[in-house]
Amino acid sequence: MTQTTLPPVEKTQPKSAPHGTISDRSRAERKLGWMLAGPAFLVMLAVTAYPIAQAAYDSLFRYRLTDPDNRSFNGLSNYWVILSDNLWWTALGVTMLITVITVLVELVLGFALAMVMAKMLSSIRPVVRAAILIPYAVITVVSAFAWQFAFDIDTGFVNSWFAWIPGVSADTDWFGGQGTSLLVICLAEIWKTTPFISLLLLAGLAQVPEVLQEAAKVDGASWWQRLWKVTLPNMKAAIMVALLFRTLDAFRVFDSIFIMTNGANNTESVSFLAYRQTISRLEIGLGSAVSVLLFLCVVLLAGLFIKGFKVDLASARGEG
Amino acid sequence: MSNRRRRGLGGGAAALVLASSLAACGSDDGGPPTLNWYINPDSGGQAEIAARCSEASGGAYQISTSVLPNAAAGQREQLIRRLAAEDSSIDIMSLDPPFVAEFAQAGFLADVPDDLADRVTEGVVQGAIDGATWNDEVVAVPFWANTQILWYRTSVAEAAGLDMTQPVTWDQVIEAAQSQDVLIGAQGARAESLTVWLNGLVESAGGSIIEESADAPEDIVLGLDSEAGRRATEIMRAVADSGQVSAAFSTDDELAGANGVVSDRGGFTVNYPFVWTLAQGLVEDGGLDQAVLDDIGAAVWPRVDADTPAAPPLGGIDLGIGAFSENVDLAFEAAECIRSEENQAYYFTTNGNPASLASVFDDPEVLEVFPQAPVIRESLELAAPRPQSPYYSEITGVVQREFHPPASVDPNSTPQSATALMEAVLAGDQLL
């Protein structure tokens, strides 16, 4: 059995518009579009483009917040300091590890939860949806504290509940080593953001045409075959968009690390490094350079998804 | 968009601006000027002192308090970023002494008038004056002075044959804890408290993390790579490897140590005087037997070498007056009221935060609530401050990176690697 998707809808030009010219009506529509989106666009420029440009500019200086008089231009040397420092590469590695683990686990779990929500009896569907979404409504810092308390050797319950698992005992210090610390951080992230991914996947599930499912059933396809050959191929756009959003989000992980380990045991992420240079050390130049590098990583990831995996943001919204 | 809608939006925006400007001018209603005092979290003592001083001023000013984050580093971050933006709403701030130099160097503290500086340092323990001084000038008003002492269980010390009336050494404490199989509490977490511990060890060994401070980072002379640095590292490692620390030693803070000493396996902890108020509170709430409280003793911080007096950690709070405040004179007046002998005694007995004025330690009421007051006073006189430098946050950042976890430090390499990292970070050649 081959993968089954509906044939793409052919896009046609409006009949009234001759090829290459714009009609009065579409010109007016375009103008209205700009007028409607313009204010939001300006606000976006003010709150995102301006700080990004400012950070890029600041990153070229040696500039300490408490000593503004001695600010001096030093070109790209901040970038050289960062890129030649092991700490940056360790933090980048930790960030990528957290991103890959959490996004993959969340994708599988989120898909399962989306299926549960989609197939649920309509009478209890709202309750189940609300229950699944609760973790996403919890503030990340609060969730990080909750997980920290749960795994804490003094206040936590995990050690006594899970003492039957080999390697876990009353004396297991989860935040005493890199591996166990990262495990708890990943668990907290997964618990917190799986609902987000499952919500996006639920929207994708709703887009899978029922006729294809019916046809596959008539052809005698098993549940597993229908999942792999019908459901998943038809949700590709939704899956990729969910992956893209979550990857970009996961790459900026900060709160859980800040609360649970404060960067101890090599658990620093790239965002944490930016925080430490900018906010703790007040080295605005160096910190801005870390932030710019973080921004470039995120742009690179987004570019990779959109170009490499051909993610079409419009099609995921059902506009394609 | 219709005209009506547009007007509605404009009206909303105007109301918002009006509301925020009203909030900003809270003191312009004809009443006394309001002084904002940014305080570190405590058990309500500073808020009470603010109310007392407001009343005592006879309507000259009203002090309102705003609570800063829990951790010392968080308090510094919030204050310093506001001051960098020349926030005029910061009149008085409760400052941790190691940050005073940085604030003063950056010009964020209003100059202390000479006559006031004389008044607020008279009769004050030397450590507290040192903490409020930068470049030989008093730049902040000493409020209360904290120090760590050795809290121990009398029964354990007796059983181990340790004579606590005489100074004890770290080696003796470790040995006694091992012989009785009890816990030694120290601050192994990657936090400011780790620097406090290491600095106490280095100073007790006769060295200093910064041998010579300077305005420019390249002129700072570092002192960790020395015999004292090695000896301090050795003791840190010995405590971590003693087998007598909690299973979560690498995340233990002051509170964990305090809880440890009153637990069933309680033995020793180097900690602040709040241990006593905490234990008393536990007894009142029924969470602790009176017998345990009676068993708790206090002594001066352990020595590194038997023949050299210890140099215990020094903490506390200084009152800095914001350089951009619109009420600098009133703020100094208020600060003088806040640090009065009466208020320091009140703060000591109710919140467990020791006074910086030596005379308070002779107050009978203080002695009744804090039988350990003489030990605390002795400790304050021996205490050594943490390195005073405008670059303190870098220094403590490096210490926390290199000396954590304590079980991994190596006397033969950690002091060197920490010194190298400090030099590189101060020169701007490395991340932290």
Contacts between the chains, C-beta under 8 A, distances in Angstrom:
chain1	res1	chain2	res2	distance
A	62	B	428	6.2
A	65	B	80	7.2
A	65	B	81	7.4
A	65	B	84	4.8
A	66	B	80	6.8
A	66	B	84	6.8
A	66	B	102	6.3
A	66	B	105	7.0
A	66	B	106	3.7
A	66	B	108	7.7
A	66	B	390	6.9
A	67	B	106	6.8
A	68	B	84	7.9
A	81	B	428	7.0
A	81	B	429	6.0
A	81	B	430	6.7
A	81	B	431	7.0
A	82	B	431	6.2
A	85	B	430	5.6
A	85	B	431	4.8
A	87	B	430	7.6
A	87	B	431	4.7
A	87	B	432	7.8
A	88	B	431	6.3
A	152	B	248	7.5
A	153	B	246	7.4
A	153	B	247	5.7
A	153	B	248	4.0
A	153	B	251	7.8
A	154	B	248	7.1
A	154	B	256	6.9
A	154	B	259	7.2
A	171	B	247	3.9
A	172	B	247	7.7
A	173	B	247	5.3
A	173	B	248	4.5
A	173	B	250	6.9
A	173	B	251	7.0
A	175	B	248	7.2
A	175	B	250	7.5
A	175	B	251	5.0
A	176	B	248	6.4
A	176	B	249	7.9
A	176	B	250	4.7
A	176	B	251	6.7
A	176	B	405	6.9
A	261	B	190	7.6
A	262	B	190	5.7
A	262	B	191	6.8
A	263	B	190	7.2
A	264	B	189	7.8
A	264	B	190	3.9
A	264	B	250	7.2
A	264	B	251	7.7
A	264	B	404	5.8
A	264	B	405	7.5
A	265	B	250	7.7
A	265	B	405	7.3
A	273	B	431	6.4
A	276	B	397	7.3
A	276	B	431	7.8
A	276	B	432	6.0
A	277	B	431	6.5
A	277	B	432	7.0
A	279	B	77	5.5
A	279	B	81	7.5
A	280	B	73	6.7
A	280	B	77	6.6
A	280	B	393	5.9
A	280	B	397	6.7
A	280	B	432	7.8
A	281	B	393	6.0
A	281	B	394	6.1
A	281	B	397	7.0
A	281	B	432	6.0
A	282	B	80	6.7
A	282	B	84	7.8
A	282	B	393	7.5
A	283	B	428	7.4
A	286	B	428	7.0
A	286	B	431	7.2
A	290	B	431	7.6
